[in-house]
Structure formats: structure tokens, C-alpha cells
Amino acid sequence: MKLHVLETEKELGQVAADLIAEGLISAINEKGEANYLVSTGSSQFTTFEALIANKNIDWTKVTMYHLDEYVDLPESHIASFRKYLKERFVSKVPLKKAVFVNGEGDIEENLRMLEEELAAHPIDVGAIGIGENGHIAFNDPPALFEKEGAYHVVNLNDTCKKQQVGEGWFATVDDVPKQAISMTCSQIMKCKLIVCAVPGERKADAICNTLRIDTPDPMVPATLLKLHPATHVVVDAGSASKCDETLIKKFS
């Protein structure tokens, strides 16, 4: 795991976007196309802005996949990740294709289709957020590291729900859906390259715990990423604020 510490969220977004772009361009040069897995939430705003501004990526050769979606939340809702991605990313670049996680309708069929897509199109670059409770995608603690398959339905814990309220997506915890479709931890680990953009002081405990704990701990799911051969964690002054210099130097 490689740690990149920047001063501001804007600088963080630029570095994360540069790492993502490098991975996408490398895949395109190697095989003529790239598969890009994206995360959502307010923590990804500056990364998307910088990535969209990058003129070196041939987006017509990039297929987008995404990590998770709430169960039974209409796409018209402000918190819908499909809505988020279409407005903030998909409408901004000429992608080859966009594959969305759909939490409405026949969930079992939706999962089957996603499974087929991922089996046929391995992910080259995964942009994986880290939650306030250390989750990756919606794999809240205790995370099921050994869960097989590409996606599964999970129950959201209270800390995760409070994060969604704190970011302004829902008015109250009771408004947050109880379940979501999430990419499994085992599938995330299959990404060739992983880039985590994690800004803000509210993520400081999660970052400190992820770096501090030596072995993968289901109670801090992001610790699993330390086993991946190519993970970059990009933080700013706020999210790095609870890490001492020794810990930062260990991963820098």
C-alpha cells in the first residue's frame, strides 16, 4: 500500500485522478480498452473533476462499472448512485459503455447480469472509497472477506447510515435504505490497480486504523487492501490528521 499525503482536497483529487488516468492509459495501450470501476459520494468530487479535465484519456475505449447501489431507492432520488454517476461523470465523457448497479426490480437477475459482466471484463482500475467506519464499497464491519461472487446484498450499519446523512444525501438515519447491493471484497481485490481518494477529517480515524493495523481485520475492512499488490491511498491534511509521522513514513 502506497500512501500519498496532500495538503488540500483539490490537490488530493488531482493526484488520485493522475493515478487513475495512468492506469487507464496503460490498459488501453496494452489491450486497446480499459475497464474502470468507480465509487461515489462527496469524497470523490474533486477526483472526478480532475479526471474529466484530463485530455490524455481516450474515453471511447473505457467501460465504466460501479461499486454499489441502494436497494429499492429510485434513480430520481438525490442519493441514487446511478443518478450521481450520470450527472457527474457519464454525461461528461464519451464512454464506450457504462454498466450500472441497479437496486430496483429483480435483484437476483441484476446480480446475475453483473456477475457475467465482471467475469468477461476484469477491472483494470478500481477507484475505491474508504468509509468513516473503514468500509470498502458497502462492506461494513464485520466485512465478509471470503464472500464469493462479484456482488451481494448487504445490511447497512448505523455508522454507515450516519455518514450518508452527514454528507447530505438523506435527512435522517431512518430515511437511509436498510440494504444495498455492494461489490464483494474478494471482487474488489481482483482489480489490477486500486486508487483510494479519501479526503476530510471525518475519515481520519478510518485512515489511521487502516494503516495502523498490520493484518486484515474485518472490523476495519479497508485493511484488506494492504494485501493488494498495487493500492494507492490518497489523503489530505484532514484525513491524515490522526496519523503520526512514523506511520505516514512507513507507507509513503
RONU-737750 format. One record per atom (N, C-alpha, C): residue number from 1; x, y, z. Coordinates in pm, whole numbers, plus 50000, padded with zeros to 5 digits. Layout:
N
SITE  domar     xx     yy     zz
SITE    NUM      X      Y      Z
...
END
This chain:
252
SITE  domar     xx     yy     zz
SITE      1  50085  49881  50000
SITE      1  50000  50000  50000
SITE      1  50089  50124  50000
SITE      2  50063  50213  49905
SITE      2  50139  50338  49893
SITE      2  50050  50454  49936
SITE      3  50100  50536  50028
SITE      3  50025  50649  50080
SITE      3  50075  50779  50017
SITE      4  49980  50863  49972
SITE      4  50012  50994  49916
SITE      4  49943  51098  50004
SITE      5  50018  51186  50065
SITE      5  49963  51286  50156
SITE      5  49971  51423  50090
SITE      6  49856  51486  50067
SITE      6  49848  51619  50008
SITE      6  49790  51715  50111
SITE      7  49804  51843  50084
SITE      7  49755  51941  50180
SITE      7  49605  51964  50166
SITE      8  49556  51977  50044
SITE      8  49415  52013  50023
SITE      8  49340  51903  49949
SITE      9  49207  51912  49957
SITE      9  49123  51815  49887
SITE      9  49137  51828  49736
SITE     10  49155  51950  49687
SITE     10  49173  51969  49543
SITE     10  49301  51901  49495
SITE     11  49410  51918  49570
SITE     11  49536  51853  49534
SITE     11  49521  51701  49540
SITE     12  49449  51653  49641
SITE     12  49422  51510  49652
SITE     12  49351  51459  49527
SITE     13  49248  51532  49484
SITE     13  49173  51490  49366
SITE     13  49260  51482  49242
SITE     14  49352  51577  49228
SITE     14  49440  51577  49112
SITE     14  49533  51457  49112
SITE     15  49593  51427  49227
SITE     15  49684  51313  49236
SITE     15  49609  51181  49212
SITE     16  49492  51167  49274
SITE     16  49413  51046  49253
SITE     16  49376  51030  49106
SITE     17  49333  51141  49044
SITE     17  49296  51136  48903
SITE     17  49415  51101  48814
SITE     18  49532  51152  48847
SITE     18  49651  51121  48768
SITE     18  49685  50972  48777
SITE     19  49671  50915  48896
SITE     19  49698  50772  48914
SITE     19  49597  50688  48835
SITE     20  49470  50727  48841
SITE     20  49366  50657  48766
SITE     20  49392  50667  48616
SITE     21  49423  50788  48571
SITE     21  49449  50809  48428
SITE     21  49566  50723  48381
SITE     22  49670  50719  48460
SITE     22  49788  50638  48424
SITE     22  49749  50491  48406
SITE     23  49666  50440  48497
SITE     23  49622  50301  48486
SITE     23  49534  50276  48365
SITE     24  49444  50370  48336
SITE     24  49354  50354  48220
SITE     24  49433  50361  48089
SITE     25  49523  50457  48079
SITE     25  49602  50472  47957
SITE     25  49691  50350  47936
SITE     26  49747  50298  48044
SITE     26  49831  50178  48034
SITE     26  49751  50060  47980
SITE     27  49629  50042  48032
SITE     27  49544  49931  47986
SITE     27  49506  49949  47840
SITE     28  49473  50072  47800
SITE     28  49437  50098  47660
SITE     28  49555  50069  47569
SITE     29  49673  50111  47609
SITE     29  49793  50086  47528
SITE     29  49823  49937  47517
SITE     30  49793  49864  47624
SITE     30  49825  49720  47628
SITE     30  49725  49636  47551
SITE     31  49596  49667  47563
SITE     31  49494  49578  47505
SITE     31  49385  49650  47424
SITE     32  49398  49781  47409
SITE     32  49304  49855  47327
SITE     32  49178  49902  47397
SITE     33  49164  49872  47525
SITE     33  49047  49914  47601
SITE     33  49080  49907  47750
SITE     34  48993  49969  47832
SITE     34  49013  49968  47976
SITE     34  48880  49957  48047
SITE     35  48880  49888  48160
SITE     35  48761  49874  48244
SITE     35  48787  49947  48376
SITE     36  48699  50041  48406
SITE     36  48717  50133  48517
SITE     36  48603  50120  48616
SITE     37  48636  50089  48741
SITE     37  48539  50072  48848
SITE     37  48538  50198  48933
SITE     38  48420  50258  48952
SITE     38  48414  50387  49022
SITE     38  48334  50378  49151
SITE     39  48373  50462  49245
SITE     39  48296  50480  49368
SITE     39  48231  50619  49364
SITE     40  48141  50644  49457
SITE     40  48064  50768  49456
SITE     40  48076  50837  49592
SITE     41  47991  50934  49617
SITE     41  47993  51007  49742
SITE     41  48067  51140  49728
SITE     42  48052  51226  49826
SITE     42  48113  51358  49820
SITE     42  48265  51352  49821
SITE     43  48322  51243  49872
SITE     43  48468  51230  49878
SITE     43  48531  51218  49739
SITE     44  48450  51189  49638
SITE     44  48503  51167  49503
SITE     44  48488  51289  49412
SITE     45  48431  51397  49462
SITE     45  48402  51514  49378
SITE     45  48526  51566  49306
SITE     46  48632  51595  49381
SITE     46  48750  51657  49319
SITE     46  48824  51560  49228
SITE     47  48816  51432  49258
SITE     47  48879  51332  49171
SITE     47  48809  51328  49037
SITE     48  48676  51325  49037
SITE     48  48602  51326  48912
SITE     48  48630  51453  48832
SITE     49  48634  51567  48899
SITE     49  48659  51694  48830
SITE     49  48794  51691  48758
SITE     50  48897  51644  48827
SITE     50  49030  51639  48768
SITE     50  49039  51535  48658
SITE     51  48969  51424  48675
SITE     51  48973  51316  48576
SITE     51  48904  51360  48447
SITE     52  48791  51426  48460
SITE     52  48717  51474  48343
SITE     52  48800  51575  48265
SITE     53  48879  51654  48336
SITE     53  48962  51756  48272
SITE     53  49085  51698  48202
SITE     54  49117  51573  48229
SITE     54  49235  51510  48168
SITE     54  49209  51484  48019
SITE     55  49294  51539  47934
SITE     55  49275  51529  47789
SITE     55  49351  51411  47727
SITE     56  49418  51332  47809
SITE     56  49501  51224  47756
SITE     56  49432  51089  47754
SITE     57  49311  51081  47808
SITE     57  49238  50954  47815
SITE     57  49143  50943  47697
SITE     58  49150  50834  47624
SITE     58  49054  50807  47517
SITE     58  48933  50736  47579
SITE     59  48835  50816  47621
SITE     59  48719  50761  47692
SITE     59  48636  50668  47605
SITE     60  48648  50678  47473
SITE     60  48571  50589  47385
SITE     60  48617  50445  47396
SITE     61  48729  50424  47466
SITE     61  48781  50289  47486
SITE     61  48770  50243  47631
SITE     62  48693  50319  47710
SITE     62  48679  50289  47853
SITE     62  48536  50248  47886
SITE     63  48521  50135  47953
SITE     63  48391  50091  48006
SITE     63  48390  50116  48156
SITE     64  48284  50180  48202
SITE     64  48270  50212  48345
SITE     64  48181  50111  48415
SITE     65  48225  50068  48532
SITE     65  48144  49986  48623
SITE     65  48136  50061  48755
SITE     66  48037  50027  48839
SITE     66  48040  50092  48969
SITE     66  48013  49998  49083
SITE     67  48050  50044  49201
SITE     67  48066  49959  49318
SITE     67  47936  49914  49383
SITE     68  47840  50004  49395
SITE     68  47726  49971  49482
SITE     68  47607  50061  49454
SITE     69  47494  50021  49507
SITE     69  47371  50099  49495
SITE     69  47273  50056  49603
SITE     70  47194  50150  49650
SITE     70  47092  50118  49750
SITE     70  46984  50028  49691
SITE     71  46928  49945  49776
SITE     71  46816  49860  49735
SITE     71  46686  49940  49746
SITE     72  46606  49934  49640
SITE     72  46473  49997  49635
SITE     72  46476  50148  49650
SITE     73  46585  50212  49605
SITE     73  46589  50357  49602
SITE     73  46575  50401  49456
SITE     74  46473  50479  49422
SITE     74  46455  50519  49282
SITE     74  46570  50604  49230
SITE     75  46598  50593  49103
SITE     75  46709  50668  49044
SITE     75  46687  50818  49054
SITE     76  46564  50860  49067
SITE     76  46534  51003  49078
SITE     76  46575  51063  49213
SITE     77  46602  50979  49313
SITE     77  46639  51027  49446
SITE     77  46779  51088  49441
SITE     78  46801  51195  49516
SITE     78  46930  51263  49518
SITE     78  47045  51171  49557
SITE     79  47017  51068  49638
SITE     79  47122  50978  49685
SITE     79  47150  50861  49592
SITE     80  47072  50848  49486
SITE     80  47094  50737  49392
SITE     80  47233  50748  49329
SITE     81  47309  50642  49336
SITE     81  47442  50643  49277
SITE     81  47436  50643  49124
SITE     82  47331  50583  49069
SITE     82  47314  50591  48923
SITE     82  47294  50736  48879
SITE     83  47210  50807  48953
SITE     83  47187  50949  48924
SITE     83  47317  51029  48938
SITE     84  47387  51006  49047
SITE     84  47515  51072  49074
SITE     84  47610  51053  48958
SITE     85  47629  50929  48916
SITE     85  47726  50900  48812
SITE     85  47686  50956  48677
SITE     86  47560  50948  48644
SITE     86  47514  51001  48515
SITE     86  47531  51153  48509
SITE     87  47504  51220  48620
SITE     87  47514  51366  48622
SITE     87  47657  51415  48633
SITE     88  47739  51348  48712
SITE     88  47872  51398  48744
SITE     88  47984  51338  48660
SITE     89  47956  51228  48590
SITE     89  48064  51163  48517
SITE     89  48022  51114  48378
SITE     90  47924  51028  48372
SITE     90  47888  50964  48245
SITE     90  47847  51066  48139
SITE     91  47778  51172  48180
SITE     91  47734  51274  48084
SITE     91  47848  51367  48042
SITE     92  47963  51355  48108
SITE     92  48074  51447  48084
SITE     92  48181  51391  47991
SITE     93  48185  51259  47975
SITE     93  48289  51196  47892
SITE     93  48224  51092  47800
SITE     94  48281  51073  47679
SITE     94  48222  50980  47581
SITE     94  48263  50835  47605
SITE     95  48213  50775  47712
SITE     95  48249  50638  47745
SITE     95  48210  50539  47636
SITE     96  48286  50432  47628
SITE     96  48249  50321  47540
SITE     96  48118  50259  47588
SITE     97  48106  50245  47723
SITE     97  47989  50181  47781
SITE     97  47987  50211  47930
SITE     98  47868  50217  47988
SITE     98  47853  50234  48133
SITE     98  47763  50123  48186
SITE     99  47812  50048  48283
SITE     99  47737  49938  48343
SITE     99  47703  49977  48487
SITE    100  47574  49986  48515
SITE    100  47530  50035  48646
SITE    100  47480  49921  48735
SITE    101  47496  49939  48864
SITE    101  47433  49851  48963
SITE    101  47291  49902  48983
SITE    102  47193  49815  48962
SITE    102  47053  49853  48974
SITE    102  46993  49786  49097
SITE    103  46953  49867  49194
SITE    103  46896  49813  49317
SITE    103  46746  49802  49315
SITE    104  46685  49822  49199
SITE    104  46540  49810  49187
SITE    104  46504  49686  49103
SITE    105  46381  49642  49115
SITE    105  46334  49532  49033
SITE    105  46381  49396  49081
SITE    106  46417  49310  48987
SITE    106  46458  49173  49016
SITE    106  46605  49173  49059
SITE    107  46630  49179  49188
SITE    107  46766  49190  49239
SITE    107  46850  49068  49199
SITE    108  46792  48952  49209
SITE    108  46865  48830  49174
SITE    108  46912  48832  49029
SITE    109  46825  48878  48940
SITE    109  46862  48887  48799
SITE    109  46968  48996  48778
SITE    110  46954  49106  48848
SITE    110  47053  49213  48838
SITE    110  47192  49163  48880
SITE    111  47196  49086  48988
SITE    111  47323  49032  49036
SITE    111  47382  48934  48934
SITE    112  47296  48855  48872
SITE    112  47344  48758  48773
SITE    112  47407  48828  48654
SITE    113  47343  48935  48608
SITE    113  47396  49010  48494
SITE    113  47530  49077  48528
SITE    114  47539  49130  48648
SITE    114  47664  49192  48691
SITE    114  47776  49088  48701
SITE    115  47741  48971  48750
SITE    115  47838  48862  48761
SITE    115  47895  48827  48624
SITE    116  47810  48819  48524
SITE    116  47854  48788  48388
SITE    116  47945  48898  48333
SITE    117  47908  49022  48358
SITE    117  47987  49135  48310
SITE    117  48128  49133  48367
SITE    118  48138  49114  48498
SITE    118  48270  49117  48561
SITE    118  48355  48997  48523
SITE    119  48290  48882  48499
SITE    119  48365  48763  48458
SITE    119  48428  48785  48321
SITE    120  48357  48858  48235
SITE    120  48405  48880  48098
SITE    120  48495  49002  48086
SITE    121  48488  49093  48184
SITE    121  48564  49218  48174
SITE    121  48635  49250  48306
SITE    122  48749  49190  48331
SITE    122  48824  49219  48454
SITE    122  48855  49367  48467
SITE    123  48852  49417  48590
SITE    123  48872  49559  48614
SITE    123  49021  49595  48610
SITE    124  49053  49697  48533
SITE    124  49190  49745  48524
SITE    124  49222  49844  48636
SITE    125  49130  49938  48659
SITE    125  49149  50039  48763
SITE    125  49024  50048  48849
SITE    126  49041  50030  48979
SITE    126  48929  50042  49072
SITE    126  48949  50164  49160
SITE    127  48855  50258  49154
SITE    127  48856  50373  49245
SITE    127  48770  50336  49364
SITE    128  48833  50307  49474
SITE    128  48765  50250  49592
SITE    128  48768  50350  49707
SITE    129  48652  50400  49749
SITE    129  48647  50488  49864
SITE    129  48663  50411  49994
SITE    130  48696  50481  50098
SITE    130  48703  50423  50233
SITE    130  48609  50502  50321
SITE    131  48514  50433  50384
SITE    131  48413  50500  50464
SITE    131  48462  50537  50602
SITE    132  48379  50612  50673
SITE    132  48414  50653  50809
SITE    132  48430  50534  50902
SITE    133  48361  50424  50872
SITE    133  48374  50303  50953
SITE    133  48477  50206  50893
SITE    134  48553  50254  50795
SITE    134  48655  50171  50732
SITE    134  48602  50081  50622
SITE    135  48475  50098  50585
SITE    135  48421  50008  50483
SITE    135  48479  50035  50345
SITE    136  48479  49933  50261
SITE    136  48510  49947  50119
SITE    136  48386  49902  50044
SITE    137  48343  49983  49946
SITE    137  48208  49970  49891
SITE    137  48112  49977  50011
SITE    138  48009  49893  50014
SITE    138  47919  49891  50130
SITE    138  47945  49769  50217
SITE    139  48069  49723  50218
SITE    139  48107  49611  50304
SITE    139  48140  49665  50442
SITE    140  48035  49686  50522
SITE    140  48052  49740  50657
SITE    140  48113  49634  50750
SITE    141  48177  49677  50857
SITE    141  48230  49580  50954
SITE    141  48118  49510  51031
SITE    142  48135  49381  51059
SITE    142  48246  49295  51017
SITE    142  48229  49250  50872
SITE    143  48326  49283  50789
SITE    143  48317  49252  50646
SITE    143  48341  49104  50619
SITE    144  48275  49055  50517
SITE    144  48288  48914  50477
SITE    144  48398  48904  50371
SITE    145  48522  48897  50415
SITE    145  48635  48896  50323
SITE    145  48631  48779  50225
SITE    146  48577  48667  50268
SITE    146  48581  48546  50185
SITE    146  48455  48527  50101
SITE    147  48362  48621  50108
SITE    147  48239  48610  50030
SITE    147  48270  48599  49882
SITE    148  48216  48494  49818
SITE    148  48242  48472  49676
SITE    148  48142  48549  49591
SITE    149  48172  48557  49462
SITE    149  48084  48627  49370
SITE    149  48126  48772  49353
SITE    150  48063  48839  49256
SITE    150  48100  48976  49224
SITE    150  48028  49077  49313
SITE    151  47899  49055  49337
SITE    151  47818  49147  49416
SITE    151  47731  49069  49513
SITE    152  47689  49134  49621
SITE    152  47596  49073  49713
SITE    152  47512  49181  49780
SITE    153  47401  49140  49840
SITE    153  47313  49231  49913
SITE    153  47361  49237  50058
SITE    154  47379  49358  50109
SITE    154  47431  49375  50245
SITE    154  47336  49463  50327
SITE    155  47343  49447  50458
SITE    155  47270  49533  50551
SITE    155  47363  49647  50593
SITE    156  47314  49769  50591
SITE    156  47396  49885  50626
SITE    156  47393  49909  50776
SITE    157  47510  49931  50836
SITE    157  47511  49956  50981
SITE    157  47487  50103  51012
SITE    158  47469  50135  51139
SITE    158  47430  50270  51178
SITE    158  47537  50374  51146
SITE    159  47664  50337  51161
SITE    159  47771  50432  51131
SITE    159  47769  50470  50983
SITE    160  47748  50371  50900
SITE    160  47738  50396  50756
SITE    160  47620  50487  50725
SITE    161  47506  50459  50786
SITE    161  47387  50542  50763
SITE    161  47409  50685  50807
SITE    162  47475  50703  50921
SITE    162  47503  50839  50972
SITE    162  47595  50914  50877
SITE    163  47688  50842  50814
SITE    163  47776  50907  50717
SITE    163  47694  50961  50601
SITE    164  47598  50884  50553
SITE    164  47515  50928  50440
SITE    164  47434  51052  50476
SITE    165  47386  51056  50601
SITE    165  47313  51174  50648
SITE    165  47408  51293  50660
SITE    166  47527  51269  50716
SITE    166  47625  51375  50735
SITE    166  47670  51437  50603
SITE    167  47672  51358  50497
SITE    167  47711  51409  50366
SITE    167  47596  51480  50296
SITE    168  47475  51474  50355
SITE    168  47362  51546  50300
SITE    168  47275  51471  50202
SITE    169  47294  51339  50192
SITE    169  47216  51261  50096
SITE    169  47077  51227  50149
SITE    170  47064  51219  50281
SITE    170  46935  51187  50344
SITE    170  46913  51282  50462
SITE    171  46786  51306  50496
SITE    171  46753  51397  50606
SITE    171  46778  51334  50742
SITE    172  46744  51206  50757
SITE    172  46761  51136  50885
SITE    172  46812  50995  50860
SITE    173  46862  50931  50965
SITE    173  46910  50793  50955
SITE    173  46797  50699  50911
SITE    174  46678  50727  50956
SITE    174  46563  50642  50920
SITE    174  46530  50649  50771
SITE    175  46575  50753  50705
SITE    175  46549  50768  50562
SITE    175  46646  50687  50477
SITE    176  46758  50647  50534
SITE    176  46858  50571  50460
SITE    176  46808  50428  50441
SITE    177  46813  50375  50318
SITE    177  46772  50235  50297
SITE    177  46848  50140  50389
SITE    178  46782  50034  50427
SITE    178  46844  49936  50517
SITE    178  46944  49846  50445
SITE    179  46928  49831  50313
SITE    179  47014  49739  50239
SITE    179  47070  49806  50113
SITE    180  47177  49746  50064
SITE    180  47238  49792  49940
SITE    180  47297  49672  49866
SITE    181  47317  49687  49737
SITE    181  47395  49592  49659
SITE    181  47539  49644  49659
SITE    182  47632  49559  49697
SITE    182  47772  49600  49706
SITE    182  47862  49500  49635
SITE    183  47966  49551  49570
SITE    183  48069  49460  49521
SITE    183  48132  49392  49641
SITE    184  48164  49265  49629
SITE    184  48226  49191  49738
SITE    184  48371  49233  49755
SITE    185  48423  49210  49874
SITE    185  48564  49239  49900
SITE    185  48656  49157  49809
SITE    186  48620  49031  49788
SITE    186  48704  48944  49705
SITE    186  48709  48993  49561
SITE    187  48598  49049  49511
SITE    187  48596  49102  49375
SITE    187  48677  49231  49366
SITE    188  48668  49316  49466
SITE    188  48747  49438  49468
SITE    188  48896  49406  49459
SITE    189  48936  49301  49527
SITE    189  49078  49263  49528
SITE    189  49128  49212  49393
SITE    190  49037  49187  49300
SITE    190  49075  49141  49166
SITE    190  49112  49257  49074
SITE    191  49088  49381  49116
SITE    191  49127  49496  49034
SITE    191  49278  49495  49014
SITE    192  49321  49529  48894
SITE    192  49465  49533  48867
SITE    192  49532  49645  48945
SITE    193  49467  49760  48951
SITE    193  49516  49877  49024
SITE    193  49403  49934  49107
SITE    194  49431  49971  49232
SITE    194  49331  50031  49320
SITE    194  49379  50169  49364
SITE    195  49291  50268  49348
SITE    195  49320  50405  49391
SITE    195  49211  50449  49487
SITE    196  49248  50486  49609
SITE    196  49153  50530  49710
SITE    196  49171  50680  49735
SITE    197  49071  50759  49700
SITE    197  49072  50902  49730
SITE    197  48991  50922  49858
SITE    198  49059  50966  49964
SITE    198  48995  50970  50097
SITE    198  49022  51104  50166
SITE    199  48942  51206  50133
SITE    199  48964  51338  50194
SITE    199  48884  51359  50322
SITE    200  48926  51458  50400
SITE    200  48844  51508  50509
SITE    200  48873  51449  50645
SITE    201  48861  51534  50747
SITE    201  48891  51494  50884
SITE    201  48798  51384  50934
SITE    202  48677  51379  50881
SITE    202  48583  51275  50924
SITE    202  48631  51135  50888
SITE    203  48728  51125  50797
SITE    203  48785  50995  50760
SITE    203  48916  50966  50833
SITE    204  48955  51054  50925
SITE    204  49086  51041  50990
SITE    204  49101  50912  51070
SITE    205  48998  50875  51145
SITE    205  49005  50750  51223
SITE    205  49018  50629  51130
SITE    206  48941  50630  51023
SITE    206  48945  50517  50929
SITE    206  49082  50502  50867
SITE    207  49143  50613  50827
SITE    207  49276  50607  50767
SITE    207  49380  50562  50869
SITE    208  49375  50618  50988
SITE    208  49471  50580  51092
SITE    208  49460  50431  51124
SITE    209  49339  50383  51140
SITE    209  49320  50241  51172
SITE    209  49363  50151  51058
SITE    210  49335  50193  50935
SITE    210  49374  50113  50818
SITE    210  49526  50096  50813
SITE    211  49598  50203  50839
SITE    211  49744  50198  50833
SITE    211  49805  50130  50956
SITE    212  49743  50152  51069
SITE    212  49799  50105  51197
SITE    212  49788  49954  51213
SITE    213  49677  49895  51171
SITE    213  49653  49752  51191
SITE    213  49730  49672  51086
SITE    214  49815  49583  51132
SITE    214  49907  49514  51041
SITE    214  49842  49407  50955
SITE    215  49746  49335  51009
SITE    215  49685  49226  50934
SITE    215  49540  49259  50902
SITE    216  49486  49205  50793
SITE    216  49347  49236  50755
SITE    216  49250  49207  50869
SITE    217  49168  49304  50901
SITE    217  49073  49295  51012
SITE    217  48933  49325  50959
SITE    218  48841  49229  50968
SITE    218  48704  49252  50919
SITE    218  48636  49371  50985
SITE    219  48683  49411  51103
SITE    219  48624  49526  51171
SITE    219  48674  49659  51112
SITE    220  48780  49653  51035
SITE    220  48829  49768  50957
SITE    220  48852  49717  50815
SITE    221  48746  49706  50736
SITE    221  48755  49638  50606
SITE    221  48865  49688  50513
SITE    222  48897  49817  50519
SITE    222  49000  49871  50429
SITE    222  49138  49810  50452
SITE    223  49160  49748  50568
SITE    223  49289  49683  50593
SITE    223  49316  49571  50493
SITE    224  49211  49516  50433
SITE    224  49230  49410  50334
SITE    224  49310  49461  50215
SITE    225  49297  49589  50183
SITE    225  49365  49646  50067
SITE    225  49517  49640  50080
SITE    226  49566  49622  50202
SITE    226  49711  49614  50222
SITE    226  49769  49486  50162
SITE    227  49684  49389  50133
SITE    227  49731  49265  50069
SITE    227  49736  49279  49918
SITE    228  49678  49385  49865
SITE    228  49676  49404  49719
SITE    228  49812  49455  49673
SITE    229  49862  49407  49559
SITE    229  49996  49445  49516
SITE    229  50009  49587  49461
SITE    230  49897  49653  49432
SITE    230  49904  49787  49372
SITE    230  49789  49874  49422
SITE    231  49796  49913  49550
SITE    231  49697  50001  49610
SITE    231  49761  50135  49644
SITE    232  49696  50244  49600
SITE    232  49738  50379  49634
SITE    232  49627  50444  49717
SITE    233  49662  50494  49834
SITE    233  49568  50565  49920
SITE    233  49609  50713  49920
SITE    234  49517  50799  49875
SITE    234  49547  50941  49861
SITE    234  49466  51018  49965
SITE    235  49537  51088  50053
SITE    235  49471  51159  50164
SITE    235  49512  51306  50163
SITE    236  49437  51386  50240
SITE    236  49473  51526  50257
SITE    236  49507  51551  50404
SITE    237  49528  51675  50439
SITE    237  49568  51708  50576
SITE    237  49464  51662  50678
SITE    238  49338  51672  50641
SITE    238  49232  51631  50733
SITE    238  49229  51482  50758
SITE    239  49229  51403  50653
SITE    239  49219  51258  50671
SITE    239  49347  51197  50725
SITE    240  49460  51269  50713
SITE    240  49587  51220  50767
SITE    240  49614  51272  50908
SITE    241  49522  51350  50963
SITE    241  49549  51425  51086
SITE    241  49571  51339  51210
SITE    242  49527  51214  51209
SITE    242  49545  51129  51327
SITE    242  49658  51027  51309
SITE    243  49731  51040  51201
SITE    243  49846  50951  51176
SITE    243  49974  51024  51216
SITE    244  50058  50959  51296
SITE    244  50184  51023  51331
SITE    244  50284  51009  51215
SITE    245  50395  51082  51224
SITE    245  50492  51086  51116
SITE    245  50552  50949  51087
SITE    246  50571  50870  51192
SITE    246  50628  50736  51173
SITE    246  50538  50649  51088
SITE    247  50407  50657  51116
SITE    247  50311  50577  51039
SITE    247  50302  50626  50895
SITE    248  50304  50755  50876
SITE    248  50297  50811  50741
SITE    248  50420  50772  50661
SITE    249  50537  50780  50722
SITE    249  50661  50746  50652
SITE    249  50667  50598  50615
SITE    250  50604  50516  50697
SITE    250  50604  50371  50672
SITE    250  50540  50338  50537
SITE    251  50439  50417  50497
SITE    251  50364  50386  50376
SITE    251  50389  50485  50263
SITE    252  50469  50587  50287
SITE    252  50495  50689  50183
SITE    252  50607  50648  50089
END
